[in-house]
Amino acid sequence: MRRNQSITDLDILAAKIRANVLEICRQRGGYAAQGVALADIAAALYFDEMRPDDDGWFRDRFVLSNGHDAIMTYAALAESGHYKMDDLRTYNADGGWVDQSPIEGQLGFEITAGSLGQGPSQSAGLAWALRQQGSDARVYCLFSDGELQEGNVWEGAMFAAHQKLDNLCYIIDNNDMQASGHAADVMAVEPVPKKFEAFGFKSRRISGTDMGELLDTFDEARATKGKPFAMICDTRLWDGIDCLQKALPMAHYTAKAAVDWDAGAAEITATLAALDAKR
């Protein structure tokens, strides 16, 4: 197993990522609930799992499919020093370059995100191309459970399994929430693990906010040979900030007047203090 930092260290990074999400969205609103919920995944992925290269970036590739979750990437890369918070505070501003759904070529984003359901097939193509080139780089693709309602997702999954792309790991944000309501009500997608297994993947269902489970599952994905891997990560909007989860459990998009940002920030401060005491 490869561990660069302790679980407590990564939990602290996740809390800092949550704080960054609130700060970025404070001015004009945004997809804060998703960014907060994905902070543990971001900490595990960017600060432990993905291998750095010699140029200060990453040897492995990350593909974001659901563009509105870009807030997770912005917040994580601010913590790593790749983005400045002063720039990220222009998130969602008219005429600004920090888009809610970023375009290909922007730092941290392999594809133009926002057309939902495209990431899984594009990441499968990327994983196949890297293998053809003899690269040992791995590809990680994050997408939402709502995107499982798109046929293109399953075309990509079929291709990935047929090509035995064991350098590909899907990360499904399984929060049962989309713009129109609960995914189970709009178009049910469960049982997600069994569906991926039927397509030829190895799969594992975990809590998307349990750092130990995330690290163990990334280990399992890397050890899996001859087939791609699907991590089904159960989350809920605002996971990690209890006061906001209770106040706004259905907040797919959060306007600046809808949240007591100070209360959320205060809870994160308390969380950081408790984690720091554990070191």
C-alpha positions as CSV (number, residue, x, y, z in Angstrom):
1,M,0.0,0.0,0.0
2,R,1.2,3.5,-0.7
3,R,0.5,6.1,1.9
4,N,2.0,9.5,1.7
5,Q,0.1,11.0,4.7
6,S,-1.9,9.7,7.6
7,I,-5.7,9.5,7.6
8,T,-5.8,12.3,10.0
9,D,-3.7,14.5,7.7
10,L,-6.0,13.7,4.8
11,D,-9.1,14.4,7.0
12,I,-7.6,17.8,7.8
13,L,-7.1,18.5,4.1
14,A,-10.7,17.5,3.4
15,A,-11.9,20.0,6.0
16,K,-9.7,22.7,4.4
17,I,-11.2,21.9,1.0
18,R,-14.7,22.3,2.5
19,A,-13.7,25.7,3.9
20,N,-12.4,26.7,0.4
21,V,-15.7,25.6,-1.2
22,L,-17.6,27.9,1.2
23,E,-15.3,30.8,0.6
24,I,-15.4,30.4,-3.2
25,C,-19.2,30.3,-3.3
26,R,-19.8,32.9,-0.6
27,Q,-20.1,35.8,-3.1
28,R,-22.3,34.6,-5.8
29,G,-23.5,31.1,-4.8
30,G,-22.9,27.9,-6.7
31,Y,-22.7,24.2,-6.3
32,A,-21.4,24.3,-2.7
33,A,-23.3,21.3,-1.4
34,Q,-21.6,19.0,-3.9
35,G,-18.2,20.4,-3.4
36,V,-18.5,20.0,0.4
37,A,-19.7,16.4,0.0
38,L,-16.9,15.5,-2.3
39,A,-14.1,16.9,-0.2
40,D,-12.9,13.6,1.2
41,I,-12.7,12.1,-2.3
42,A,-10.7,15.1,-3.4
43,A,-8.3,14.9,-0.5
44,A,-7.7,11.1,-1.1
45,L,-7.4,11.6,-4.9
46,Y,-5.2,14.7,-5.2
47,F,-3.1,14.3,-2.0
48,D,-2.5,10.5,-1.9
49,E,-3.7,8.5,-4.9
50,M,-2.7,10.5,-8.0
51,R,1.1,10.4,-8.6
52,P,2.9,13.7,-9.0
53,D,5.2,14.2,-12.0
54,D,8.5,16.1,-12.2
55,D,6.8,19.3,-13.3
56,G,4.6,19.9,-10.3
57,W,1.5,18.4,-11.8
58,F,0.2,14.8,-11.9
59,R,1.4,11.8,-13.8
60,D,-2.1,10.2,-13.6
61,R,-5.2,11.8,-15.2
62,F,-8.4,13.0,-13.7
63,V,-11.5,13.5,-15.8
64,L,-14.5,15.4,-14.4
65,S,-17.7,14.6,-16.2
66,N,-20.3,16.5,-14.2
67,G,-19.1,20.1,-14.7
68,H,-20.9,21.6,-11.7
69,D,-18.6,19.5,-9.4
70,A,-15.7,21.6,-10.7
71,I,-16.0,23.4,-7.3
72,M,-14.4,20.3,-5.8
73,T,-11.4,20.5,-8.1
74,Y,-11.0,24.3,-7.7
75,A,-11.1,24.0,-3.9
76,A,-8.6,21.1,-3.8
77,L,-6.1,22.7,-6.2
78,A,-6.3,25.9,-4.2
79,E,-5.1,23.8,-1.2
80,S,-2.3,22.4,-3.3
81,G,-1.3,25.9,-4.4
82,H,-2.2,25.4,-8.1
83,Y,-4.9,28.0,-7.8
84,K,-5.0,31.3,-5.9
85,M,-8.0,31.9,-3.7
86,D,-8.2,35.5,-4.9
87,D,-8.8,34.2,-8.4
88,L,-11.3,31.6,-7.3
89,R,-13.4,34.1,-5.5
90,T,-14.4,35.3,-9.0
91,Y,-16.2,31.9,-9.5
92,N,-19.5,32.3,-11.3
93,A,-18.8,36.0,-12.0
94,D,-20.0,37.6,-15.3
95,G,-17.0,37.9,-17.6
96,G,-14.8,35.8,-15.3
97,W,-12.7,32.8,-16.3
98,V,-13.5,30.6,-13.2
99,D,-16.5,28.9,-14.7
100,Q,-19.0,26.7,-12.9
101,S,-18.5,24.2,-15.8
102,P,-15.0,24.5,-17.1
103,I,-13.6,23.9,-20.5
104,E,-10.9,21.6,-21.8
105,G,-7.4,23.0,-21.2
106,Q,-8.2,24.8,-18.0
107,L,-5.9,23.7,-15.2
108,G,-7.2,20.5,-13.7
109,F,-9.7,19.7,-16.5
110,E,-9.1,17.2,-19.2
111,I,-12.4,17.7,-21.0
112,T,-15.1,20.3,-21.5
113,A,-17.5,19.4,-18.7
114,G,-21.2,20.1,-18.4
115,S,-22.7,17.9,-21.1
116,L,-23.6,15.2,-18.6
117,G,-22.7,11.6,-19.4
118,Q,-19.7,12.3,-21.6
119,G,-16.9,11.8,-19.1
120,P,-17.0,8.0,-18.7
121,S,-16.7,7.4,-22.4
122,Q,-14.0,10.0,-22.9
123,S,-12.0,8.7,-19.9
124,A,-12.2,5.2,-21.4
125,G,-10.8,6.5,-24.6
126,L,-8.0,8.3,-22.7
127,A,-7.2,5.2,-20.7
128,W,-7.0,3.1,-23.9
129,A,-4.8,5.7,-25.7
130,L,-2.4,5.9,-22.7
131,R,-2.1,2.1,-22.8
132,Q,-1.4,2.1,-26.5
133,Q,1.4,4.6,-25.9
134,G,3.0,2.4,-23.3
135,S,2.2,4.8,-20.5
136,D,1.6,3.5,-16.9
137,A,-0.6,6.5,-16.1
138,R,-4.0,5.8,-14.5
139,V,-7.2,7.6,-15.4
140,Y,-9.8,8.5,-12.7
141,C,-13.3,9.7,-13.8
142,L,-15.8,11.3,-11.4
143,F,-19.4,11.4,-12.4
144,S,-22.8,11.5,-10.7
145,D,-25.4,8.8,-10.3
146,G,-27.8,10.9,-12.3
147,E,-25.5,10.5,-15.3
148,L,-26.1,6.8,-15.1
149,Q,-29.4,7.7,-16.8
150,E,-27.4,8.5,-20.0
151,G,-26.8,5.8,-22.5
152,N,-23.4,7.1,-23.4
153,V,-22.2,6.1,-19.9
154,W,-22.9,2.4,-20.6
155,E,-21.4,2.6,-24.1
156,G,-18.2,3.8,-22.5
157,A,-18.4,1.1,-19.8
158,M,-18.9,-1.6,-22.4
159,F,-15.8,-0.4,-24.3
160,A,-13.7,-0.2,-21.1
161,A,-14.5,-3.7,-20.1
162,H,-14.0,-5.1,-23.6
163,Q,-10.6,-3.5,-23.7
164,K,-9.8,-4.7,-20.2
165,L,-8.8,-1.2,-19.1
166,D,-7.4,-1.9,-15.7
167,N,-5.8,1.6,-15.7
168,L,-9.3,3.1,-15.5
169,C,-11.2,3.9,-12.3
170,Y,-14.7,5.3,-12.3
171,I,-15.7,7.2,-9.2
172,I,-19.5,7.5,-8.9
173,D,-20.9,10.2,-6.7
174,N,-24.0,8.3,-5.5
175,N,-26.0,11.0,-3.7
176,D,-29.5,10.2,-5.0
177,M,-30.0,13.8,-6.0
178,Q,-30.2,15.7,-9.3
179,A,-31.7,18.9,-10.5
180,S,-35.2,17.5,-10.8
181,G,-35.2,15.7,-7.4
182,H,-34.1,12.3,-6.1
183,A,-32.6,10.1,-8.8
184,A,-34.7,7.2,-7.5
185,D,-37.8,9.2,-8.4
186,V,-36.6,10.6,-11.7
187,M,-35.2,7.4,-13.1
188,A,-34.0,4.7,-10.7
189,V,-30.3,3.7,-11.2
190,E,-29.8,1.0,-8.5
191,P,-28.3,-1.5,-8.0
192,V,-25.3,0.4,-9.3
193,P,-22.5,-2.1,-8.3
194,K,-24.3,-5.0,-9.9
195,K,-24.9,-3.1,-13.1
196,F,-21.2,-2.3,-13.5
197,E,-20.2,-5.9,-12.6
198,A,-22.6,-7.1,-15.4
199,F,-20.7,-4.9,-17.8
200,G,-17.4,-6.5,-16.8
201,F,-16.1,-4.1,-14.1
202,K,-14.9,-4.9,-10.6
203,S,-16.9,-2.7,-8.2
204,R,-17.1,-1.7,-4.6
205,R,-19.7,0.3,-2.8
206,I,-18.3,2.5,0.0
207,S,-19.0,5.7,2.0
208,G,-17.7,8.6,0.1
209,T,-16.8,10.4,3.3
210,D,-14.8,7.6,5.0
211,M,-11.2,8.3,4.4
212,G,-10.1,4.8,5.4
213,E,-12.5,3.2,3.0
214,L,-11.5,5.6,0.2
215,L,-7.8,4.8,0.6
216,D,-8.5,1.0,0.8
217,T,-10.7,1.1,-2.3
218,F,-8.1,3.0,-4.3
219,D,-5.6,0.3,-3.3
220,E,-8.0,-2.4,-4.5
221,A,-8.5,-0.5,-7.8
222,R,-4.8,-0.3,-8.5
223,A,-4.4,-4.0,-7.6
224,T,-7.2,-5.1,-10.0
225,K,-5.9,-6.6,-13.2
226,G,-7.7,-7.3,-16.5
227,K,-10.8,-5.2,-15.9
228,P,-11.7,-1.6,-15.0
229,F,-12.9,-0.6,-11.6
230,A,-16.0,1.3,-10.3
231,M,-16.0,3.0,-6.9
232,I,-19.6,3.7,-5.9
233,C,-19.3,6.4,-3.3
234,D,-22.5,7.0,-1.2
235,T,-22.7,10.7,-0.3
236,R,-25.2,13.3,0.7
237,L,-25.3,17.0,-0.1
238,W,-23.3,18.9,2.5
239,D,-21.7,15.8,3.9
240,G,-19.1,17.0,6.4
241,I,-21.0,20.2,7.6
242,D,-23.9,19.0,9.7
243,C,-25.5,22.4,10.2
244,L,-25.9,23.0,6.5
245,Q,-26.9,19.5,5.8
246,K,-29.8,19.9,8.2
247,A,-30.7,23.3,6.9
248,L,-30.5,22.6,3.2
249,P,-30.7,18.9,2.5
250,M,-32.1,19.4,-1.1
251,A,-29.7,22.2,-2.1
252,H,-28.6,21.2,-5.6
253,Y,-27.6,24.8,-6.3
254,T,-27.2,27.3,-3.5
255,A,-27.7,31.1,-3.8
256,K,-25.7,33.4,-1.6
257,A,-28.8,34.3,0.5
258,A,-29.8,30.7,1.1
259,V,-27.0,29.6,3.5
260,D,-25.6,30.8,6.8
261,W,-22.0,30.6,5.5
262,D,-20.6,31.8,8.8
263,A,-22.2,28.9,10.6
264,G,-20.7,26.4,8.2
265,A,-17.3,28.0,8.4
266,A,-17.5,27.9,12.2
267,E,-18.3,24.2,12.2
268,I,-15.3,23.6,9.9
269,T,-13.1,25.5,12.3
270,A,-14.2,23.3,15.2
271,T,-13.7,20.2,13.1
272,L,-10.1,21.3,12.2
273,A,-9.4,22.0,15.9
274,A,-10.6,18.5,16.9
275,L,-8.6,16.8,14.1
276,D,-5.4,18.8,14.9
277,A,-5.7,17.6,18.5
278,K,-5.6,14.0,17.2
279,R,-2.2,14.4,15.7
